[in-house]
């Protein structure tokens, strides 16, 4: 029997981009309120689902679905505008 190994690919296209959540999010350290700002660390695909790792300005970090966040400005545009 052949078992295929599944690879996880980390997507850094939006690394450093600012975002905010569009709905309250559950977190083991307490809920992350709606409209909390954060910085995208990376994106990935897992079991056929797209996920985004976000470092929130509150000090928490969590994996969220892309539909849970709103992209504010891509990192390249933010760096150029600074």
GIUR-V158662 format. One record per helix or strand. SS is the DSSP state (A for helix, B for strand). FROM is the first residue (numbers start at 1). TO is the last residue. If there is no record, write none. Layout:
ss | from | to
SS | FROM | TO
SS | FROM | TO
This chain:
ss | from | to
B | 10 | 11
B | 18 | 21
B | 25 | 25
B | 32 | 32
B | 37 | 46
B | 49 | 56
B | 61 | 64
A | 66 | 68
B | 69 | 73
A | 75 | 81
